[in-house]
Amino acid sequence: TDDWRLLWHWRPQRYKTCHHPTLVDIDADGRDEVMAGYTLLDDNGHELWTMTSDKVDLGRGHLDCCEILASGKTPAEFRLLVSCCGADYLALLDGNGKTLWDLAGRHFESIDVGRLSRAGPGPQIAVDIAHRAYQKGTIEVLAADGSLLGEYVCGDSRHHRLIDWNG
């Protein structure tokens, strides 16, 4: 609460949590749900769903980042983009936890959503491919459907932020 009283707590049963929870009002009731690792919790701390994968073992790591690619009026209209550190996995989920597309095989970490290129429609996705040698850091630019639009190679690709220089 605003006076620091604990309302609820939650202990994950299957997987580690994440670097930072993501708050989003999936059910349009005026109260935020919490994406706490691979699990979406309602505003009372009850589990709504836990993401799954047929491609990778999610237990090999943790959810690194969750970004809201699109919001909506129903859970099915929401788009949550998640990177799974250790599992080398990136997935787009709807607000019900259904996987809409996924990519595996690279160490996906931080995600930003915005407009990076005129080469494709927006919104676009910037995701760094971490744990590479210095001067080999890569930020992949993806379209909203997960297709690769291009990449930036830099000294270190971690902890990037998109800036709108043109307003």
Residue frames as a rotation matrix with the C-alpha (Angstrom) as fourth column:
THR 1
0.579 0.816 0.000 0.00
0.816 -0.579 0.000 0.00
0.000 0.000 -1.000 0.00
ASP 2
0.417 -0.408 0.812 1.03
0.174 -0.841 -0.512 3.64
0.892 0.354 -0.280 -0.03
ASP 3
0.527 -0.289 0.799 1.94
-0.825 -0.400 0.399 3.27
0.204 -0.870 -0.449 3.66
TRP 4
-0.355 -0.861 -0.365 4.07
-0.811 0.478 -0.337 0.13
0.464 0.176 -0.868 3.00
ARG 5
-0.023 0.391 0.920 1.65
-0.673 0.674 -0.303 -2.53
-0.739 -0.627 0.247 4.27
LEU 6
-0.935 -0.354 -0.024 2.06
-0.280 0.695 0.662 -5.86
-0.217 0.626 -0.749 2.49
LEU 7
-0.014 0.968 -0.251 -1.03
-0.981 -0.062 -0.183 -6.77
-0.192 0.244 0.951 0.45
TRP 8
0.950 0.252 0.185 0.10
-0.215 0.956 -0.199 -10.17
-0.228 0.150 0.962 -0.79
HIS 9
-0.136 -0.986 -0.101 3.17
-0.826 0.056 0.561 -12.22
-0.547 0.160 -0.822 -1.63
TRP 10
0.903 0.357 -0.241 3.90
-0.429 0.693 -0.580 -14.99
-0.040 0.627 0.778 -4.10
ARG 11
-0.076 -0.918 0.389 6.53
-0.577 0.358 0.734 -17.70
-0.813 -0.168 -0.557 -4.31
PRO 12
0.140 0.109 -0.984 7.25
-0.968 0.226 -0.112 -19.21
0.210 0.968 0.137 -7.75
GLN 13
0.608 0.211 0.766 6.78
-0.477 0.868 0.139 -22.97
-0.635 -0.450 0.628 -7.89
ARG 14
0.836 -0.179 0.518 8.53
0.452 0.760 -0.467 -23.96
-0.310 0.625 0.716 -11.14
TYR 15
0.315 -0.690 0.652 10.88
0.769 -0.217 -0.602 -21.26
0.557 0.690 0.462 -12.44
LYS 16
-0.570 -0.549 -0.611 13.04
0.758 -0.639 -0.132 -18.39
-0.318 -0.538 0.780 -11.32
THR 17
0.463 0.774 -0.432 11.47
0.529 -0.632 -0.567 -14.96
-0.712 0.034 -0.702 -11.58
CYS 18
0.523 -0.193 0.830 13.00
0.755 -0.348 -0.556 -12.03
0.396 0.917 -0.036 -13.49
HIS 19
-0.623 -0.781 0.031 15.20
0.713 -0.584 -0.387 -8.93
0.321 -0.219 0.922 -13.29
HIS 20
-0.910 0.391 -0.138 12.19
-0.281 -0.827 -0.488 -6.64
-0.304 -0.405 0.862 -13.10
PRO 21
-0.374 0.859 0.350 8.45
0.691 0.510 -0.512 -7.39
-0.618 0.051 -0.784 -13.03
THR 22
-0.959 0.172 0.225 6.28
0.064 -0.641 0.765 -5.82
0.276 0.748 0.603 -15.71
LEU 23
-0.553 0.805 -0.215 2.95
0.229 -0.102 -0.968 -4.26
-0.801 -0.585 -0.128 -14.74
VAL 24
-0.928 0.333 -0.170 0.06
-0.266 -0.269 0.926 -4.30
0.263 0.904 0.338 -17.19
ASP 25
-0.387 0.878 0.282 -3.72
-0.538 0.034 -0.842 -4.17
-0.749 -0.477 0.460 -16.80
ILE 26
-0.995 -0.091 -0.030 -4.54
-0.081 0.640 0.764 -7.21
-0.050 0.763 -0.644 -18.97
ASP 27
-0.559 0.829 -0.012 -8.19
0.827 0.559 0.056 -7.58
0.053 0.021 -0.998 -17.90
ALA 28
-0.584 0.272 0.765 -9.14
0.166 -0.882 0.440 -3.84
0.794 0.384 0.471 -18.01
ASP 29
0.355 0.716 -0.601 -10.34
0.781 0.126 0.611 -3.76
0.514 -0.686 -0.515 -14.39
GLY 30
0.733 -0.106 0.672 -8.22
-0.220 -0.972 0.086 -0.73
0.644 -0.210 -0.735 -13.50
ARG 31
0.660 -0.552 0.510 -5.71
-0.532 0.136 0.836 -2.79
-0.531 -0.823 -0.204 -11.48
ASP 32
0.119 -0.727 -0.676 -2.38
-0.958 0.093 -0.270 -3.98
0.259 0.680 -0.686 -12.84
GLU 33
0.997 -0.083 0.006 -1.48
0.081 0.985 0.153 -7.61
-0.018 -0.152 0.988 -13.26
VAL 34
0.391 -0.919 0.050 2.20
-0.771 -0.297 0.564 -8.50
-0.503 -0.259 -0.824 -12.71
MET 35
0.822 -0.311 -0.477 4.38
-0.137 0.705 -0.696 -10.41
0.553 0.638 0.537 -15.16
ALA 36
0.503 -0.604 0.618 6.69
-0.803 -0.063 0.593 -11.95
-0.319 -0.794 -0.517 -12.54
GLY 37
-0.593 -0.702 0.394 9.06
-0.394 0.680 0.618 -14.07
-0.702 0.211 -0.680 -14.55
TYR 38
-0.973 0.185 -0.136 7.27
-0.027 0.496 0.868 -16.65
0.228 0.849 -0.478 -16.65
THR 39
-0.437 0.838 -0.328 4.03
0.899 0.423 -0.117 -16.25
0.041 -0.346 -0.937 -14.64
LEU 40
-0.580 0.390 0.715 1.31
-0.103 -0.906 0.411 -13.60
0.808 0.165 0.565 -14.91
LEU 41
-0.720 0.302 -0.625 -0.24
0.693 0.248 -0.677 -12.79
-0.050 -0.920 -0.388 -11.53
ASP 42
0.218 0.832 0.511 -3.54
0.653 -0.514 0.557 -11.00
0.726 0.212 -0.655 -10.96
ASP 43
-0.043 -0.236 0.971 -3.76
-0.314 -0.919 -0.237 -7.96
0.949 -0.315 -0.035 -8.70
ASN 44
0.740 0.302 0.601 -4.25
-0.662 0.169 0.731 -10.28
0.119 -0.938 0.325 -5.68
GLY 45
-0.204 -0.944 0.260 -1.13
-0.942 0.262 0.211 -12.35
-0.267 -0.202 -0.942 -6.40
HIS 46
0.347 0.378 0.858 -2.97
-0.142 0.926 -0.350 -15.37
-0.927 0.000 0.375 -7.83
GLU 47
-0.731 -0.675 0.101 -1.42
-0.063 0.215 0.975 -17.10
-0.679 0.706 -0.200 -10.82
LEU 48
0.318 0.805 -0.501 -3.32
-0.670 -0.183 -0.719 -16.54
-0.671 0.565 0.481 -14.06
TRP 49
0.996 -0.080 -0.025 -0.94
0.042 0.731 -0.681 -18.50
0.073 0.677 0.732 -16.31
THR 50
0.218 -0.975 0.027 2.66
-0.268 -0.033 0.963 -19.59
-0.938 -0.218 -0.269 -16.69
MET 51
0.457 -0.065 -0.887 4.22
-0.886 -0.122 -0.447 -19.54
-0.079 0.990 -0.113 -20.13
THR 52
0.468 -0.292 0.834 5.42
0.064 0.953 0.298 -22.77
-0.881 -0.086 0.465 -21.72
SER 53
0.128 -0.448 -0.885 7.64
-0.955 -0.297 0.012 -23.70
-0.268 0.843 -0.466 -24.63
ASP 54
0.924 0.147 0.354 7.86
-0.037 0.954 -0.299 -26.74
-0.381 0.263 0.886 -26.87
LYS 55
0.769 -0.639 0.012 11.24
-0.051 -0.081 -0.995 -25.55
0.637 0.765 -0.095 -28.22
VAL 56
-0.286 -0.931 0.228 13.39
-0.234 -0.163 -0.958 -24.91
0.929 -0.328 -0.172 -25.14
ASP 57
0.052 0.175 -0.983 13.72
0.879 0.459 0.128 -25.78
0.474 -0.871 -0.130 -21.46
LEU 58
0.464 0.209 0.861 12.63
-0.018 -0.969 0.245 -22.58
0.886 -0.130 -0.446 -19.69
GLY 59
0.985 -0.081 -0.150 14.16
0.162 0.177 0.971 -23.91
-0.052 -0.981 0.188 -16.47
ARG 60
0.251 -0.956 0.154 17.65
0.939 0.202 -0.277 -23.29
0.233 0.214 0.949 -17.91
GLY 61
-0.771 -0.536 0.343 17.40
0.462 -0.842 -0.278 -19.64
0.438 -0.056 0.897 -16.97
HIS 62
-0.351 0.648 -0.676 14.99
0.614 -0.385 -0.688 -16.88
-0.707 -0.657 -0.263 -16.13
LEU 63
0.544 0.546 0.637 12.80
0.830 -0.464 -0.311 -14.33
0.126 0.698 -0.705 -17.85
ASP 64
-0.530 -0.837 -0.135 15.17
0.844 -0.537 0.014 -11.48
-0.085 -0.106 0.991 -18.61
CYS 65
-0.914 0.171 -0.367 12.79
-0.193 -0.981 0.024 -8.91
-0.356 0.093 0.930 -20.01
CYS 66
-0.245 0.885 0.396 9.10
0.931 0.329 -0.159 -8.41
-0.271 0.330 -0.904 -20.77
GLU 67
-0.912 -0.005 -0.411 8.00
-0.093 -0.972 0.217 -5.50
-0.400 0.236 0.885 -22.96
ILE 68
0.077 0.988 0.136 4.48
0.333 0.103 -0.937 -4.61
-0.940 0.117 -0.321 -24.02
LEU 69
-0.857 -0.362 0.368 4.40
0.430 -0.107 0.896 -4.62
-0.285 0.926 0.247 -27.82
ALA 70
-0.624 0.728 0.283 0.67
-0.175 -0.484 0.857 -3.85
0.761 0.486 0.430 -28.01
SER 71
-0.881 0.457 0.124 -2.20
-0.079 0.116 -0.990 -3.35
-0.467 -0.882 -0.067 -25.58
GLY 72
-0.731 0.678 -0.077 -5.88
0.051 0.167 0.985 -3.96
0.680 0.716 -0.156 -26.14
LYS 73
-0.172 0.784 0.596 -9.33
-0.898 -0.374 0.232 -4.22
0.405 -0.495 0.769 -24.64
THR 74
0.912 0.401 0.084 -9.16
-0.403 0.843 0.357 -7.99
0.072 -0.359 0.930 -24.09
PRO 75
0.343 -0.827 0.446 -6.29
-0.334 0.337 0.881 -10.25
-0.878 -0.451 -0.160 -23.02
ALA 76
0.399 -0.158 0.903 -6.21
0.699 0.690 -0.188 -11.81
-0.594 0.706 0.386 -26.52
GLU 77
0.899 -0.018 0.437 -5.38
0.315 -0.668 -0.675 -8.39
0.304 0.744 -0.595 -28.02
PHE 78
0.737 -0.672 0.062 -2.33
-0.525 -0.513 0.680 -7.79
-0.425 -0.534 -0.731 -25.81
ARG 79
0.750 -0.618 -0.235 1.16
0.183 0.535 -0.825 -8.62
0.636 0.575 0.514 -27.07
LEU 80
0.802 -0.524 0.285 3.91
-0.445 -0.206 0.872 -9.33
-0.398 -0.826 -0.399 -24.52
LEU 81
0.620 -0.687 -0.378 7.43
-0.233 0.298 -0.925 -9.78
0.749 0.662 0.025 -25.84
VAL 82
0.860 -0.283 0.425 9.66
-0.384 0.190 0.904 -11.84
-0.337 -0.940 0.055 -23.55
SER 83
0.224 -0.857 -0.464 13.34
-0.594 0.258 -0.762 -12.73
0.773 0.446 -0.451 -23.61
CYS 84
0.980 0.157 0.120 14.43
-0.195 0.672 0.714 -15.83
0.032 -0.724 0.690 -21.74
CYS 85
0.223 -0.971 0.092 18.03
-0.920 -0.241 -0.309 -15.59
0.322 -0.016 -0.947 -20.57
GLY 86
-0.455 -0.469 0.757 19.73
-0.684 0.728 0.040 -18.96
-0.570 -0.499 -0.653 -20.31
ALA 87
0.142 0.582 0.801 17.07
0.257 0.760 -0.597 -20.64
-0.956 0.291 -0.041 -22.43
ASP 88
-0.841 -0.515 -0.166 18.24
0.021 -0.339 0.941 -18.62
-0.541 0.787 0.296 -25.49
TYR 89
-0.426 0.831 0.357 14.64
0.905 0.383 0.188 -17.83
0.020 0.403 -0.915 -26.40
LEU 90
-0.913 0.282 -0.295 12.47
-0.260 -0.959 -0.113 -14.91
-0.315 -0.026 0.949 -27.51
ALA 91
-0.622 0.758 0.195 8.68
0.780 0.579 0.239 -15.17
0.068 0.301 -0.951 -27.72
LEU 92
-0.803 0.539 0.254 5.64
-0.497 -0.841 0.213 -13.04
0.329 0.045 0.943 -28.40
LEU 93
-0.785 0.564 -0.256 2.70
0.617 0.677 -0.402 -13.95
-0.053 -0.474 -0.879 -26.16
ASP 94
-0.173 0.787 0.592 -0.86
0.053 -0.593 0.804 -12.73
0.984 0.170 0.061 -26.05
GLY 95
-0.362 0.051 0.931 -2.41
-0.804 -0.522 -0.285 -11.71
0.472 -0.851 0.230 -22.73
ASN 96
0.761 0.621 0.187 -3.65
-0.642 0.679 0.356 -15.27
0.094 -0.391 0.915 -22.18
GLY 97
0.160 -0.818 0.553 -0.10
-0.573 0.380 0.726 -16.67
-0.804 -0.433 -0.408 -22.37
LYS 98
0.774 0.151 0.615 -0.48
0.357 0.698 -0.621 -18.17
-0.523 0.700 0.487 -25.85
THR 99
-0.302 -0.937 -0.176 2.75
0.158 -0.231 0.960 -18.11
-0.940 0.262 0.218 -27.89
LEU 100
0.748 0.574 -0.334 2.16
-0.158 -0.335 -0.929 -16.30
-0.645 0.747 -0.159 -31.20
TRP 101
0.765 -0.612 -0.201 5.73
-0.039 0.267 -0.963 -16.65
0.643 0.744 0.180 -32.51
ASP 102
0.825 -0.547 0.142 9.10
-0.168 0.002 0.986 -17.53
-0.539 -0.837 -0.090 -31.06
LEU 103
0.582 -0.762 -0.285 12.80
-0.420 0.018 -0.907 -17.65
0.696 0.647 -0.310 -31.88
ALA 104
0.926 -0.317 0.205 15.41
-0.032 0.475 0.879 -19.88
-0.376 -0.821 0.430 -30.29
GLY 105
0.645 -0.730 0.229 19.16
0.756 0.563 -0.334 -20.34
0.115 0.388 0.914 -30.39
ARG 106
-0.193 -0.714 0.673 20.58
0.333 -0.693 -0.640 -16.91
0.923 0.101 0.371 -29.46
HIS 107
-0.447 -0.054 -0.893 21.13
0.895 -0.018 -0.446 -15.34
0.008 -0.998 0.056 -26.04
PHE 108
-0.032 0.564 0.825 18.34
0.385 -0.755 0.531 -12.74
0.922 0.335 -0.193 -26.20
GLU 109
-0.606 -0.176 -0.776 18.37
0.795 -0.165 -0.584 -10.19
-0.025 -0.970 0.240 -23.37
SER 110
-0.531 0.385 -0.755 17.18
0.174 -0.823 -0.541 -6.56
-0.830 -0.418 0.370 -23.23
ILE 111
-0.302 0.551 0.778 14.24
0.951 0.120 0.284 -5.50
0.064 0.826 -0.561 -25.42
ASP 112
-0.635 0.266 -0.726 13.08
-0.057 -0.952 -0.300 -2.07
-0.771 -0.149 0.620 -26.60
VAL 113
-0.076 0.694 0.716 10.04
0.944 0.281 -0.172 -1.37
-0.320 0.663 -0.677 -28.74
GLY 114
0.110 0.121 -0.986 9.85
-0.045 -0.991 -0.127 1.60
-0.993 0.058 -0.104 -31.12
ARG 115
0.981 0.148 0.128 10.69
0.131 -0.015 -0.991 2.71
-0.145 0.989 -0.035 -34.63
LEU 116
0.245 -0.969 -0.024 14.27
0.097 0.000 0.995 1.98
-0.965 -0.246 0.094 -35.67
SER 117
-0.807 -0.539 0.242 14.11
0.212 0.119 0.970 1.63
-0.552 0.834 0.018 -39.42
ARG 118
-0.146 0.732 -0.665 12.05
-0.812 -0.473 -0.343 2.80
-0.565 0.490 0.664 -42.35
ALA 119
-0.810 -0.306 -0.500 12.59
-0.559 0.660 0.501 -0.68
0.177 0.686 -0.706 -43.80
GLY 120
-0.674 0.591 -0.443 9.54
0.512 0.806 0.297 -2.12
0.532 -0.026 -0.846 -42.12
PRO 121
0.196 0.842 0.503 6.28
-0.021 -0.509 0.861 -1.21
0.980 -0.179 -0.082 -40.45
GLY 122
-0.747 -0.415 0.518 6.18
-0.481 -0.201 -0.854 -0.30
0.459 -0.887 -0.050 -36.78
PRO 123
0.716 -0.608 0.345 6.34
-0.662 -0.433 0.611 -1.07
-0.222 -0.666 -0.713 -34.03
GLN 124
0.432 -0.672 -0.602 9.79
-0.230 0.563 -0.794 -2.59
0.872 0.482 0.088 -34.30
ILE 125
0.997 -0.077 -0.023 11.80
0.054 0.432 0.900 -4.56
-0.059 -0.898 0.435 -31.78
ALA 126
0.197 -0.980 0.036 15.41
-0.633 -0.155 -0.759 -4.00
0.749 0.127 -0.650 -30.69
VAL 127
0.977 0.069 0.200 16.83
-0.198 0.629 0.752 -6.97
-0.074 -0.775 0.628 -28.79
ASP 128
0.174 -0.982 -0.074 20.45
-0.980 -0.166 -0.106 -7.47
0.092 0.091 -0.992 -27.85
ILE 129
0.829 -0.113 -0.548 22.21
0.032 0.987 -0.156 -10.76
0.559 0.112 0.822 -28.38
ALA 130
0.684 -0.484 0.546 24.41
-0.729 -0.482 0.486 -10.88
0.028 -0.731 -0.682 -25.28
HIS 131
0.530 -0.593 0.606 27.54
-0.221 0.593 0.774 -12.66
-0.819 -0.544 0.183 -24.15
ARG 132
0.847 -0.364 0.389 29.56
0.493 0.262 -0.830 -12.10
0.200 0.894 0.401 -27.29
ALA 133
-0.091 -0.975 -0.202 33.17
0.990 -0.111 0.089 -10.93
-0.109 -0.192 0.975 -27.59
TYR 134
0.100 0.038 -0.994 33.90
0.262 -0.965 -0.010 -7.20
-0.960 -0.260 -0.107 -27.18
GLN 135
-0.517 -0.164 -0.840 33.27
-0.608 -0.620 0.495 -5.28
-0.602 0.767 0.221 -30.42
LYS 136
-0.937 0.262 -0.229 30.97
0.001 0.661 0.751 -8.11
0.349 0.703 -0.620 -31.55
GLY 137
-0.664 0.737 -0.126 27.89
0.177 -0.009 -0.984 -7.04
-0.727 -0.676 -0.124 -29.58
THR 138
-0.887 0.398 0.234 24.74
0.257 0.004 0.966 -7.29
0.383 0.917 -0.106 -31.69
ILE 139
-0.513 0.845 -0.154 21.36
-0.226 -0.305 -0.925 -5.60
-0.828 -0.439 0.347 -31.48
GLU 140
-0.812 0.311 0.495 18.87
0.584 0.470 0.662 -7.29
-0.027 0.826 -0.563 -33.78
VAL 141
-0.652 0.676 -0.342 16.02
-0.609 -0.736 -0.296 -5.24
-0.452 0.015 0.892 -35.24
LEU 142
-0.850 0.430 0.302 12.87
0.491 0.855 0.164 -7.29
-0.188 0.288 -0.939 -35.76
ALA 143
-0.591 0.787 0.178 9.47
-0.402 -0.479 0.780 -6.56
0.699 0.389 0.600 -37.22
ALA 144
-0.232 0.594 0.770 6.42
-0.963 -0.027 -0.269 -7.18
-0.139 -0.804 0.578 -35.01
ASP 145
0.797 0.530 -0.290 6.03
-0.579 0.807 -0.118 -10.60
0.171 0.262 0.950 -36.69
GLY 146
0.671 -0.596 0.441 9.54
-0.082 0.532 0.843 -11.63
-0.737 -0.602 0.308 -35.57
SER 147
0.735 -0.426 0.527 11.21
0.666 0.309 -0.679 -11.33
0.126 0.850 0.511 -38.97
LEU 148
0.013 -0.865 -0.501 14.72
0.732 -0.333 0.594 -9.89
-0.681 -0.374 0.629 -39.00
LEU 149
0.954 0.292 0.074 14.95
0.274 -0.739 -0.615 -6.36
-0.125 0.607 -0.785 -40.46
GLY 150
0.426 -0.871 0.246 18.65
-0.095 -0.313 -0.945 -5.79
0.900 0.379 -0.215 -39.72
GLU 151
0.683 -0.259 -0.683 21.24
0.728 0.325 0.604 -5.56
0.065 -0.910 0.411 -36.99
TYR 152
0.713 -0.555 0.429 23.65
-0.524 -0.828 -0.200 -3.16
0.466 -0.082 -0.881 -35.35
VAL 153
0.488 -0.659 -0.572 27.10
0.737 0.662 -0.135 -4.37
0.468 -0.356 0.809 -34.33
CYS 154
0.609 -0.233 0.758 28.71
-0.412 -0.910 0.052 -2.42
0.677 -0.344 -0.650 -31.51
GLY 155
-0.443 -0.875 0.195 31.23
-0.593 0.123 -0.796 -2.69
0.673 -0.468 -0.573 -28.69
ASP 156
-0.969 0.240 -0.068 28.70
0.207 0.621 -0.756 -3.89
-0.139 -0.746 -0.651 -26.14
SER 157
-0.625 0.769 0.134 25.04
0.049 -0.133 0.990 -4.37
0.779 0.625 0.045 -26.94
ARG 158
-0.336 0.514 -0.789 23.69
0.902 0.417 -0.112 -4.59
0.271 -0.749 -0.604 -23.39
HIS 159
-0.119 0.394 -0.911 21.40
0.778 -0.534 -0.332 -2.05
-0.617 -0.748 -0.243 -21.72
HIS 160
-0.879 -0.131 0.458 20.39
0.435 -0.611 0.661 -0.05
0.193 0.781 0.594 -24.78
ARG 161
-0.160 0.859 -0.487 17.61
0.471 -0.367 -0.802 2.53
-0.868 -0.358 -0.346 -24.88
LEU 162
-0.203 0.194 0.960 15.77
0.952 -0.191 0.239 3.93
0.230 0.962 -0.146 -27.87
ILE 163
-0.428 0.037 -0.903 15.67
0.350 -0.914 -0.203 7.71
-0.833 -0.403 0.379 -28.18
ASP 164
0.391 0.612 0.687 13.26
0.912 -0.160 -0.377 9.59
-0.121 0.774 -0.621 -30.41
TRP 165
-0.562 -0.740 -0.369 15.52
0.648 -0.671 0.360 12.37
-0.514 -0.036 0.857 -31.72
ASN 166
-0.884 0.209 0.418 12.86
0.257 -0.530 0.808 13.73
0.390 0.822 0.415 -34.07
GLY 167
-0.781 0.601 0.171 9.98
-0.531 -0.495 -0.688 14.05
-0.328 -0.628 0.706 -31.62
